[in-house]
């Protein structure tokens, strides 16, 4: 049986601020977008690098944060119902004879789209792997870089490795699960008893440690033991240099993320210093049907600012319309006065005075 191919008018690669605003501009033109991102949540660089840091240069918004900006953008695009395909990267892009573009993701999902918008920022943010020879054999079964289905942890010995917000919040989520589905044990492991998570998160974790619900080990992973092809224990080195075997059925690793260009360089796009060359009329690339917006692109005078990415996304949306709806005459409408845009946005048209 042939694999299912999702037919899409537009696909956006990247769920950062520019990718989300691309969805909004397409929505105003009555184009529903599918969004693909390597992270398990929207936000991209904004959430990964400065979630709680202030941003002062968003027009008409005196101050916000990375996470605050993403939250607002998600609310803004909600009326258009974009379909999000997260925790996966685009592995291949091929232009078809009929002008459409075929995409295949690392999860095996396939898309055929009329227009592709690359808003991949500085690259896909992917989890930093555990640098331990042979451990990758347990990925997706016993080794996870994101919180897995919590039911899979029931009655298992779980080790959470890391000291940031993601690791501590994972511990809180795992232990908040119903008693019937809780793990046999949960151990939070970090190289020292000092964390980089928010103070509120740390306080909640300390409370769980105090009542014995959460174990803590100041140690580093030095090796592992396997039995019958399954991960059975971790060999850990504690703060005093002593080696111990820690029974482990499920290992959840949170060592942060790093941006990687990935396979974009193999898609036939004209590139300069790992950036995609575009024109400034509609931010199209050298491959028909593919547009690039935000930090991933390059052109004379380019400035890597969120504001500039918003401008690029607007022109790219209009530039793609002859490919998406070739028979449709596109008129510039204003959200202030257009009843049609008000209907799309789900707001009431103001009465004329």
C-alpha positions as CSV (number, residue, x, y, z in Angstrom):
1,X,0.0,0.0,0.0
2,X,1.4,3.4,-1.0
3,X,2.2,5.8,1.9
4,X,-0.3,8.5,2.5
5,X,0.7,11.9,1.1
6,X,-0.7,15.0,2.7
7,X,-1.8,17.4,0.0
8,X,-1.1,21.0,1.1
9,X,-1.4,24.4,-0.5
10,X,1.5,25.6,1.6
11,X,4.1,24.1,4.0
12,X,6.1,26.2,6.4
13,X,9.4,24.7,7.8
14,X,10.0,26.2,11.2
15,X,7.7,27.2,14.0
16,X,9.7,30.2,15.3
17,X,8.2,33.7,15.2
18,X,8.8,34.3,11.5
19,X,7.4,30.9,10.6
20,X,4.3,31.5,12.7
21,X,3.8,35.0,11.2
22,X,4.2,33.4,7.8
23,X,1.2,31.2,8.7
24,X,-0.8,34.3,9.7
25,X,-0.1,36.1,6.4
26,X,-1.0,33.1,4.4
27,X,-4.2,32.8,6.5
28,X,-5.2,36.3,5.5
29,X,-5.0,35.2,1.9
30,X,-7.1,32.1,2.7
31,X,-4.3,29.7,2.5
32,X,-4.1,27.0,5.2
33,X,-0.6,26.0,6.1
34,X,1.1,22.9,7.5
35,X,4.0,23.6,9.8
36,X,7.0,21.3,10.4
37,X,9.5,21.7,13.2
38,X,12.2,19.6,14.8
39,X,11.1,20.6,18.4
40,X,8.1,19.1,20.1
41,X,6.6,22.6,20.6
42,X,6.4,25.9,18.7
43,X,8.9,28.6,19.4
44,X,12.2,27.8,17.8
45,X,15.1,30.1,18.7
46,X,12.8,32.3,20.7
47,X,11.9,29.6,23.2
48,X,15.2,27.7,23.2
49,X,17.6,30.7,23.6
50,X,15.7,33.5,25.3
51,X,12.3,32.3,26.5
52,X,12.4,34.5,29.6
53,X,14.6,37.3,28.3
54,X,13.1,40.7,27.4
55,X,12.5,41.7,23.7
56,X,12.1,45.4,23.2
57,X,11.9,45.8,19.4
58,X,8.6,44.3,18.4
59,X,6.4,47.2,16.9
60,X,3.8,48.5,19.4
61,X,4.9,46.0,22.0
62,X,7.2,47.9,24.5
63,X,8.5,44.7,26.0
64,X,7.8,41.0,25.8
65,X,9.8,37.8,26.1
66,X,10.6,35.0,23.8
67,X,7.9,32.7,25.2
68,X,5.5,35.7,25.4
69,X,5.9,36.5,21.8
70,X,5.3,32.9,20.7
71,X,2.2,32.7,22.9
72,X,0.8,35.8,21.2
73,X,1.6,34.6,17.7
74,X,-0.1,31.2,18.4
75,X,-3.2,33.1,19.5
76,X,-3.0,35.2,16.3
77,X,-2.9,32.2,14.0
78,X,-5.4,30.1,15.9
79,X,-8.4,31.3,13.7
80,X,-6.6,29.7,10.6
81,X,-6.2,26.3,12.2
82,X,-2.7,25.5,11.0
83,X,-1.7,21.8,11.2
84,X,1.4,21.4,13.3
85,X,3.8,18.5,12.6
86,X,6.3,18.6,15.4
87,X,9.4,16.6,16.6
88,X,10.5,15.9,13.0
89,X,12.7,17.4,10.3
90,X,12.3,17.6,6.6
91,X,14.7,15.0,5.2
92,X,14.2,15.5,1.5
93,X,12.7,18.1,-0.9
94,X,12.0,17.3,-4.5
95,X,10.3,19.4,-7.2
96,X,7.9,17.3,-9.3
97,X,7.2,17.6,-13.0
98,X,3.9,19.2,-12.4
99,X,5.5,22.0,-10.4
100,X,4.5,20.7,-7.0
101,X,7.1,20.0,-4.2
102,X,7.3,16.7,-2.5
103,X,8.6,16.5,1.1
104,X,9.6,13.6,3.3
105,X,10.2,14.0,7.0
106,X,12.3,12.0,9.4
107,X,9.1,10.5,10.8
108,X,8.1,9.2,7.3
109,X,5.4,11.8,6.7
110,X,5.0,12.9,3.1
111,X,3.6,16.1,1.8
112,X,2.9,17.5,-1.7
113,X,2.6,21.2,-1.7
114,X,2.3,24.1,-4.1
115,X,4.5,26.4,-2.1
116,X,7.2,25.8,0.5
117,X,8.4,28.5,3.0
118,X,11.7,27.8,4.7
119,X,11.7,29.7,8.0
120,X,14.3,27.5,9.7
121,X,16.2,30.4,11.4
122,X,19.8,29.3,12.2
123,X,18.8,25.7,11.6
124,X,16.7,23.1,13.3
125,X,17.1,23.0,17.0
126,X,17.7,19.3,17.9
127,X,18.5,17.8,21.3
128,X,22.2,17.3,22.2
129,X,22.8,13.6,22.3
130,X,24.4,11.7,25.1
131,X,28.0,11.2,24.1
132,X,28.2,7.6,25.1
133,X,29.3,4.9,22.6
134,X,26.5,2.4,21.9
135,X,23.7,4.2,23.8
136,X,22.0,5.3,20.6
137,X,20.7,1.7,20.1
138,X,18.1,2.4,22.8
139,X,16.7,5.6,21.3
140,X,12.9,5.8,21.1
141,X,12.6,2.6,23.2
142,X,14.5,3.3,26.5
143,X,16.4,6.5,25.7
144,X,14.4,9.7,25.1
145,X,15.4,13.3,24.5
146,X,11.9,14.6,25.1
147,X,9.3,13.5,27.7
148,X,7.8,10.3,26.3
149,X,4.2,8.9,26.8
150,X,4.0,8.7,30.5
151,X,2.2,5.4,30.4
152,X,5.5,3.9,29.1
153,X,7.2,4.8,32.4
154,X,4.7,3.0,34.6
155,X,6.4,0.7,37.2
156,X,9.8,1.4,35.6
157,X,13.0,2.7,37.1
158,X,13.3,6.2,35.4
159,X,16.4,8.3,35.3
160,X,16.1,12.0,34.3
161,X,19.5,13.4,33.3
162,X,20.0,17.2,33.3
163,X,19.8,20.3,35.5
164,X,17.8,22.9,33.5
165,X,14.1,23.7,33.2
166,X,13.4,20.9,30.8
167,X,14.8,18.2,33.1
168,X,13.2,19.5,36.3
169,X,9.8,20.1,34.6
170,X,10.0,16.6,33.2
171,X,10.5,15.2,36.8
172,X,7.4,17.2,38.0
173,X,5.3,16.0,35.1
174,X,6.3,12.3,35.6
175,X,5.5,12.5,39.3
176,X,2.2,14.3,38.8
177,X,0.9,11.3,36.9
178,X,-1.8,9.1,38.5
179,X,-0.5,6.7,41.2
180,X,-1.5,3.6,39.2
181,X,0.8,4.7,36.4
182,X,3.7,6.1,38.3
183,X,7.2,4.7,37.8
184,X,8.8,2.3,40.3
185,X,11.4,5.1,41.0
186,X,12.4,8.4,39.6
187,X,16.0,9.7,39.9
188,X,17.0,13.2,38.9
189,X,20.7,13.1,38.0
190,X,22.9,16.2,37.5
191,X,26.7,16.6,37.8
192,X,26.2,18.8,41.0
193,X,23.4,19.8,43.3
194,X,23.0,23.2,41.6
195,X,20.4,23.8,38.9
196,X,19.7,26.4,36.2
197,X,15.9,26.1,36.2
198,X,13.6,28.8,37.4
199,X,13.3,29.4,41.1
200,X,9.7,28.3,41.2
201,X,10.5,25.0,39.4
202,X,13.4,24.4,41.7
203,X,11.3,24.9,44.8
204,X,8.7,22.4,43.6
205,X,11.4,19.8,42.8
206,X,13.0,20.4,46.2
207,X,9.7,19.6,47.9
208,X,9.5,16.3,46.0
209,X,13.0,15.5,47.1
210,X,12.2,16.3,50.7
211,X,9.2,14.0,50.9
212,X,11.1,11.2,49.2
213,X,9.1,11.1,46.0
214,X,12.1,12.1,43.9
215,X,15.6,10.8,44.3
216,X,18.6,12.8,43.4
217,X,22.1,11.8,42.3
218,X,25.0,14.2,41.9
219,X,26.8,12.2,39.3
220,X,27.7,11.8,35.6
221,X,26.9,8.9,33.3
222,X,30.1,7.0,32.5
223,X,28.7,3.9,30.9
224,X,25.8,1.4,30.8
225,X,24.9,-2.2,31.2
226,X,22.6,-4.1,28.8
227,X,20.9,-7.4,29.3
228,X,19.1,-9.3,26.5
229,X,19.4,-6.3,24.2
230,X,17.8,-3.9,26.7
231,X,19.2,-1.1,28.8
232,X,19.4,-2.5,32.4
233,X,21.6,0.0,34.3
234,X,23.8,3.1,34.1
235,X,27.3,3.2,35.3
236,X,27.6,6.5,37.1
237,X,30.5,8.4,38.6
238,X,29.5,10.4,41.7
239,X,31.0,13.6,43.0
240,X,33.6,11.8,45.0
241,X,34.8,9.8,42.0
242,X,33.1,6.6,43.0
243,X,31.5,4.4,40.4
244,X,28.0,2.9,40.9
245,X,25.5,0.9,38.9
246,X,22.1,2.5,38.8
247,X,19.2,0.3,37.7
248,X,17.6,2.0,34.7
249,X,14.6,1.0,32.5
250,X,14.0,4.4,31.0
251,X,16.5,7.2,30.5
252,X,15.3,10.7,29.8
253,X,18.2,13.1,28.7
254,X,17.9,16.9,28.7
255,X,21.3,18.3,27.8
256,X,19.9,21.3,25.9
257,X,19.6,21.8,22.1
258,X,21.8,23.0,19.3
259,X,20.9,24.3,15.9
260,X,21.9,22.2,12.9
261,X,21.5,23.1,9.2
262,X,20.5,19.5,8.4
263,X,19.7,18.5,4.8
264,X,18.7,22.0,3.6
265,X,22.1,22.3,1.9
266,X,21.1,19.3,-0.3
267,X,17.9,20.7,-1.7
268,X,19.4,22.5,-4.7
269,X,19.0,26.0,-3.2
270,X,21.6,28.7,-4.0
271,X,23.4,29.3,-0.7
272,X,26.1,31.6,0.7
273,X,27.8,30.8,4.0
274,X,24.9,28.4,5.0
275,X,22.3,31.0,4.2
276,X,19.7,30.8,1.3
277,X,20.0,33.4,-1.4
278,X,16.7,35.1,-2.2
279,X,15.4,38.1,-4.1
280,X,13.8,41.0,-2.2
281,X,10.6,41.2,-4.3
282,X,9.0,38.1,-2.9
283,X,11.9,36.3,-1.1
284,X,11.8,33.5,-3.6
285,X,14.8,31.2,-3.9
286,X,16.4,29.9,-7.2
287,X,14.0,26.9,-7.0
288,X,10.5,27.8,-8.1
289,X,7.9,27.4,-5.4
290,X,10.4,27.6,-2.5
291,X,10.7,30.8,-0.5
292,X,13.0,31.6,2.4
293,X,12.3,34.0,5.2
294,X,13.9,35.0,8.5
295,X,17.4,34.3,9.6
296,X,17.9,31.5,7.1
297,X,18.0,33.8,4.1
298,X,20.5,36.3,2.7
299,X,20.3,39.3,0.4
300,X,22.0,42.7,0.2
301,X,21.3,44.7,3.3
302,X,20.0,41.8,5.2
303,X,19.4,42.4,9.0
304,X,18.7,39.4,11.3
305,X,15.8,41.0,13.2
306,X,12.4,39.5,13.9
307,X,10.8,42.6,12.5
308,X,12.6,42.1,9.2
309,X,11.4,38.5,9.1
310,X,7.8,39.6,9.5
311,X,8.2,41.9,6.5
312,X,9.7,39.1,4.4
313,X,6.9,36.7,5.4
314,X,4.3,39.2,4.2
315,X,5.9,39.7,0.7
316,X,6.6,35.9,0.4
317,X,2.9,35.1,1.0
318,X,1.8,37.5,-1.7
319,X,4.5,36.3,-4.0
320,X,3.4,32.6,-3.7
321,X,-0.2,33.3,-4.6
322,X,0.2,32.8,-8.3
323,X,1.5,29.3,-7.6
324,X,-1.1,28.4,-4.9
325,X,-4.2,30.0,-6.5
326,X,-3.2,30.9,-10.1
327,X,-6.8,31.8,-11.1
328,X,-7.4,34.0,-8.1
329,X,-7.0,37.8,-8.3
330,X,-5.4,38.9,-5.1
331,X,-6.5,42.3,-3.7
332,X,-4.7,44.0,-0.8
333,X,-7.2,44.2,2.1
334,X,-6.9,45.8,5.5
335,X,-7.8,44.0,8.7
336,X,-9.2,47.3,10.0
337,X,-12.0,47.5,7.3
338,X,-12.3,44.2,5.4
339,X,-15.5,42.2,6.3
340,X,-13.9,39.2,4.7
341,X,-10.8,39.4,6.8
342,X,-13.0,39.9,9.9
343,X,-14.8,36.7,9.0
344,X,-11.6,34.8,8.6
345,X,-10.3,36.1,11.9
346,X,-13.6,35.4,13.7
347,X,-14.2,39.0,14.7
348,X,-17.2,41.3,14.3
349,X,-17.1,44.0,11.7
350,X,-17.3,47.4,13.4
351,X,-20.5,49.3,12.6
352,X,-20.0,52.5,10.6
353,X,-20.9,55.7,12.4
